[in-house]
């Protein structure tokens, strides 16, 4: 019996039509709007899917104060930082921009707010839709620049391929956080707030965990809770090298930052490692300053040690790894 001739797949015409404007939303199995004849998921949908799934592990890398960006994003309830735009960025703004201020969080989790005088508040603790927090924040900042004064910026899906914070901010400007006890910075004149506005502000302030930034070392933040206090210290040292050094110090009983304090583990956040210490309730941020500076010196000396870990140091390292939590 002769074999049946295999059916040839229908030939699809090759299109060289350029795609202009916005591509409409289509199903994965529908024809791609570009006219190629292929299904969307096998054509432009593949690129779009990759853009959505791409995750930038260190979104603030290259910005001044990377560790403080991470701290304000994940650890600090209420803080602000003046930002300096790169040359030429403000020229496309809708009117004058007296100032741009980074804020940990804004009312109703707005991505940004354009105040009546044209100044901008940029919210840091917002949801990331693209997998690149820097691009999401830059998108909100560009929207705020184009928004009419006196208007909040609504959330939206970030356009893939847009500019990042590293493109919009002055890379030479200092990044100096100011930690606040409450959210009065939401209002231009918080002292005159009355009624529901005052009540909302009071509720927000009541939810904020007391937090202070240490002056003696970089990117270390004390916080107070009902049961115990903590020191959370964002470090830019590569994770494996830092864990080795912390293990050596722990095995040598030199990892504490004062009596009755204990290194209990660490977070991973935006590509950086955040060691955490438990502190006695009576230990204030001021009490942490000197021992934290002394620990920084011990850590710097230990980081240069490249000898293999001893058995005791390996056990200490394993305990630290077992108590490590990834925030994002």
C-alpha positions, 0 to 999 in steps of 0.5 A, spaced: 500 500 500 502 506 497 504 511 503 499 517 503 502 524 501 503 528 507 499 534 506 503 541 506 502 546 511 499 552 508 504 557 506 503 564 510 505 570 506 511 574 509 509 581 511 514 586 512 509 591 514 512 595 520 508 596 526 506 603 528 503 605 534 500 601 540 499 594 539 492 592 541 490 587 546 489 580 543 489 572 545 495 568 545 492 564 539 489 569 535 493 572 529 498 577 531 496 584 529 503 586 526 500 582 520 506 576 520 500 571 519 503 567 526 499 567 532 501 572 537 504 568 542 509 566 537 510 573 534 510 579 538 507 576 544 513 572 546 517 579 546 511 582 551 511 575 555 519 576 556 518 583 558 513 582 563 517 576 566 524 579 566 526 581 573 531 586 575 534 583 582 538 590 583 534 595 581 537 601 584 544 599 582 548 605 580 544 610 584 547 614 589 545 610 596 543 604 593 543 601 600 538 606 603 534 606 597 533 598 599 532 600 606 526 605 604 523 601 600 522 595 605 524 597 612 522 604 613 515 606 614 516 614 613 522 617 610 523 622 605 529 624 600 530 630 596 532 628 589 536 631 583 533 630 576 539 629 571 540 635 566 534 636 561 529 632 564 525 637 567 525 641 560 519 637 558 515 638 564 508 641 565 510 647 568 515 649 573 518 643 578 520 647 584 522 640 587 522 632 587 522 628 593 522 621 594 517 619 599 516 612 602 509 611 601 503 616 599 496 616 601 492 611 597 499 608 595 499 613 589 505 612 585 506 620 585 503 626 586 504 633 583 502 638 588 499 645 587 506 649 586 508 644 581 513 640 586 513 632 586 512 627 591 514 620 588 512 614 592 517 608 593 513 603 596 508 601 590 507 595 586 512 593 581 508 591 574 514 590 570 519 586 574 524 592 574 522 597 580 527 602 577 523 603 570 516 603 574 518 608 579 521 612 573 515 611 569 511 614 575 516 620 575 515 622 568 508 621 568 508 626 574 512 631 570 507 631 565 501 631 570 497 638 571 499 641 578 494 639 584 493 632 581 495 625 583 498 620 578 494 613 578 497 607 577 498 604 570 502 598 567 509 600 565 511 600 558 517 596 556 523 599 554 522 605 558 527 609 561 529 608 568 531 612 574 538 611 573 536 615 566 532 621 570 536 622 576 543 626 577 548 620 579 552 625 582 547 628 587 547 626 594 542 621 597 540 623 604 534 620 607 530 624 613 526 619 617 520 621 620 516 619 626 509 620 622 506 622 615 505 629 616 510 630 609 503 628 605 500 635 606 503 642 605 501 644 611 499 638 616 498 643 622 492 646 619 489 639 617 482 638 620 476 633 620 477 626 616 484 628 613 487 629 620 483 623 622 486 619 617 493 622 618 493 620 625 491 613 623 497 612 619 502 615 624 499 610 629 501 604 624 508 606 623 513 602 627 518 607 630 525 607 626 531 611 626 537 611 622 544 611 625 549 616 624 555 612 625 555 607 619 551 607 613 544 604 611 543 601 618 536 602 621 534 601 629 526 600 630 522 599 636 517 593 637 513 592 643 517 585 644 524 587 642 528 592 638 532 591 632 537 593 628 537 592 620 543 594 616 543 594 609 550 592 606 552 592 599 558 587 600 556 580 595 552 576 599 557 570 599 563 574 602 558 577 607 556 570 609 563 568 610 565 574 614 559 574 619 560 566 620 567 567 622 565 573 627 559 569 630 564 563 631 569 567 634 563 570 639 564 577 635 558 578 631 554 582 637 553 590 637 553 590 645 551 586 651 544 582 650 544 583 643 544 577 638 545 577 630 539 573 628 539 572 621 538 576 615 534 578 609 535 578 602 532 585 598 533 587 591 539 584 591 542 586 597 543 582 604 540 585 610 543 582 617 538 583 623 540 584 630 535 583 636 536 588 641 534 589 648 528 593 649 532 599 653 537 599 647 536 606 643 538 608 637 543 612 640 546 606 644 547 603 638 552 608 634 558 606 638 558 598 638 555 599 630 561 603 628 566 598 632 562 592 629 563 595 622 571 595 623 571 588 625 567 586 619 571 590 614 577 586 617 574 580 617 572 581 609 579 580 607 580 573 610 580 568 604 582 562 608 577 556 608 572 556 613 573 552 619 568 546 621 565 551 627 565 557 622 561 552 617 556 551 622 555 558 624 554 560 616 549 554 615 545 557 621 545 564 618 543 561 611 537 557 615 535 563 618 535 568 611 529 570 608 528 573 601 523 579 601 523 580 593 
